[in-house]
């Protein structure tokens, strides 16, 4: 058996001891159990009664379950990943590989369980698994430090600004772009933003089964208005001029297309009155709306 050099001895992992072995097997059992639970349908299955609820009334647990279970491809790929990492954790030779994947995976599951109020026992299991995976990584800390830190070329001799300037650009440019998109592209606040119930007046663009019952002037989508009739939703383009109290609605969001409505509005508290012309029919329209208490929420009505 060849002798180890001093450098190899310095980074040799400590994969002996009861605690290390126990942690490897705890991670293996948890991940393999998670994986097979998805394969056989013990996880990511949704009740028909939950599917029949409006999204705004669904709990975080069922919302998460439905999201992850929506695509069988995603669920099965995640199951295979968990089983693979679990098996890797079971063998000493591949324990580092298994722990390197298991630690962030189980930590993410723990955050998900906590944030979406998944069952307490599920949170405890994921926390135990993440802690055990972290302990396995701790046993390899010298090797990890050597690979990810000590053996990296620090760029000795280069001016400090050579590293600082790219880092600053990396932070400033994406942050500026994201801020612009969120506040000047996705959002263009208007006085009408929110969800409104129609209390008087019949406006029925082509394609709706009946007159509009609810109007959503979307705060998080500039120029977008959604008209609802029964279980049909139509997305359109709208613009308002607060100074002149005018409103116009077009057929197609952003590209406008055919004009559907043009007129003036009066906003008084949670009441909105629109005096306009239904340009598709040429008839005058007096549209009265009342703002819903929770703006932007989805009704619990069917």
N, C-alpha and C positions, 0 to 999 in steps of 0.2 A: 504493500500500500504506500503510495507516494506521500512524502512528508508535506505538510502545509507550510507555506511561507508565513512570515510574520504578519504581512498584510492580510493574507487569507484568514489567519487565526483571529485577527482584530475584528473582522466582520462576520465571522462564523456565527450562525444563528443558534440560539439556545432552544432546541426543540426536544428537550427532555423535561421531565417533571410532571407531576400529576395535574397541576393547574393548567399547564399548556395543553396537555393531551385532552383533558376534560373540555376545555374551551373549544378545541378543534371539533370534537364530537358534538358538542351542543350546537355549534353553528351548522354542522352537517345535518343533524336531525331536523333543526328548524327549517332550513332551506329545502331539504328534500320533501318535508311535509308540506311546505308552502307550494312547491312545484306540483306534486301529485294532487293536491287539493284543487288546483286549477285544471289539471288534465281531466279529472273525474267529475268536475262540476260542483265541488264543495265550496268554491269561492267564485265570485264574479257572476253569480246568478241573481236575477231580479224577480220579485213577485209581480204578478199581473196587476195587483191592486196598486202597486207603486208606479207602474208604467202608466196607469190611468190618471195620475195626478199631474196638475200643472207644475212645471219645473220650479217655480218660485216657492212651492209648498213642500218640496221634497227635502228630507233631512240630508245632512252632509254624508252620512253613512251610505244611504241608497244612491245619492248622487255620485259618490265615488265608485260604488259597486257597478252602477250602470255604465259609467264612463269607461272603466277598465274592461268590463265585460262586453262592450259594444262590438269589438272586433275580435273574433276567434283567433285570427292570425296573431294579433298582439298578445292575447292571453296565453296562447300556446308557446310563443317565442319566450315570453317572460317565464313560463313554467320550465322550459328547457334550460334557460339561463340559471334559474334557481337550483334545479337539480344538478346541473353541471358544476356550479360553485360548491354545492353541498358535497358532492363526491370528491371534488378537489380538496376540500377541507378535511376529508376523512383520511387522506394519505399524507405522511410526513413530507414526502418529496414535493408534493404540490400544495402543501398547506399555505405557503405564502401567497401563491396565486389565488387560492380560494378565499383567503382572508382579505386580500387586496380588493377583490370584487364584492365580497360579502359585507365588509364594513360600511362602505357608502350606500349599498343597496338597503341594508337593514336600518341604517340611520335615516335614510329617506322614507322608508316605511314607517318608522317611529314618528317622524315629523308629520306624515300623512295621517297616521292614527290619532295623533294629538290635535292637529288642526281641524280635522273633519269629524272629530268626536266619535271615532270608532270605539268599539267595546274596550273596556279597561284591560281585560285579560289579553286582548290582542296587542295593546300597547306594551304591556309588561313583557310579553314574549319577544316582541321586536327589539325592545330595549336590552333585554338579556342577550339576545343574539348579537346586537351591535356591540355591546360591551365585550362579549367573548371574542368577536372578530378583532376588536381593537387590542385585546390582550395578546392575541396571536401575532398581530403586527408589531406590538411592543417587543416581543421576543426576537424579532428580526430588525430591530431599530438600527443597529450598527450597519447592517448591510443596506438598508433603505437609505440611511444618511449618506453612505458612501456613493450609492448610485445616483441619488437625486440632489446631492449637495457637494460633497467633497470632490468628486471626480468631474464636476462641471467646470468648464473653462470660464473663469471670472472676467476674462478680457483684460488682464493686467497690462498696464502701460497706456491704455486708452483714456482720453479725457472723460471726466465724469458725465459731461453733457451728452456724450454719444449714447449713453444708456438712459439718461433722464428725459431727453427730448422725445424719443420714440414712445416711452412710457406715458409721458404727458399727452401726446397725441392720441395714444391708444385709449386714454380715459376721456379726454375732452371731446373728440370728434364723435364717437358713438353716443356719448351722453347728450351732446347738443342735438344730434340728429333725432334721437329718441324723444327728447323734450319737445322739439319742433313738431314731430309727427303727432304726439299725444295732445298738444295744446293748440296747434294751428292747422292741423290736417284732420285728425280724428275728431277734434272738438272745435266748434265755433258757436259758443253759447248764444242763445236767443231768449227773449222773455217768455217764450211759449214752451220751453223745454219741459218735458214731463209726460205723464200719462193722463188722458182726458176721456171722460165718458160723455157721449152725446146725449143731451137731454131734450133737444128739439131740433127739427130740421132733418131733411132726408137728402143725403148725398150718396150716390151709388155709382162709382166708376165701373166701367165694363170689366167683367170678370168676378165681381163680388156677388155672392148669392142674395144679398139684400142691402139695405142702406147701412152706412158705416155706423157701428155701435161704439167703437173705441178708437182713439187716435193717440199715437205715440210720436211725439216730437223728440227724437232721440238726442240726448245730451252727448253721448259718446260716439256719435257718427254725424259729422257735419253735413248739413243739408238733407238729412234723411228723415222722412216721416213715414210711419207705417199705419195703414188703415185696416181695421179689423171688422169683419162681419161674420157672425157665427164662428165657425172654425176655419175661416179663411183670412189670411193676412196678405196685404199687398204693400210692397215697398215703393216709395215714390221720392221725388226730389221736391224740396220746399225752400223758399227763401222769404225772409221777413225784413222789413225796413222799420225798425222801432221808431225812428224820427217821424215817419209818415204814417205809421201804424198800418202798413200794407202787408199782405201775404199773397203768395202765388205758389201753386202746386203744379208740378209737371209729372208726366208719366214715368220717366226713367231717372233713377237716382244718378246724379253727377252729369250724365249726358242730356238730361232734361227731356227732349222729345216733345210729344204733344202736351199742350197746356190743358190741365183739368179744372183749375179753379183760380180765380183772381178777384181780390177784393180788399176790404179793410177790416180791421179787428179792433175790438175794445176789450181790454183786460182789466178786470176788477177783482182783486183778490184771487179766489179760486174759481172765478167765473170768466168764461171767454165767449164773446159774441162775435161772429164773423158774418159780415154782410158782403156777399160776393156774387159772382156770376159763375154758374156751372157751365164752363166753356164747351163741354162735350154736348150739352143739350141746348145751351143758350138761355136757360131759365135762371131767374134770380134765386138766390139761396140765402136764407137766414139760418145760420148754424149756431146753436148754443151748446156749450160744453162745460163740464164741471171737472175740476182737477181732482184726481184720486189722492187720498191721504198719504199713501206711500208712493212717491213718484218713481215710475219705472218698474214697479213690482208686477208680477204676473198674478192675475186674478185666481182665486180658488174656485171660481165657477167653472163648470164644464161647458 
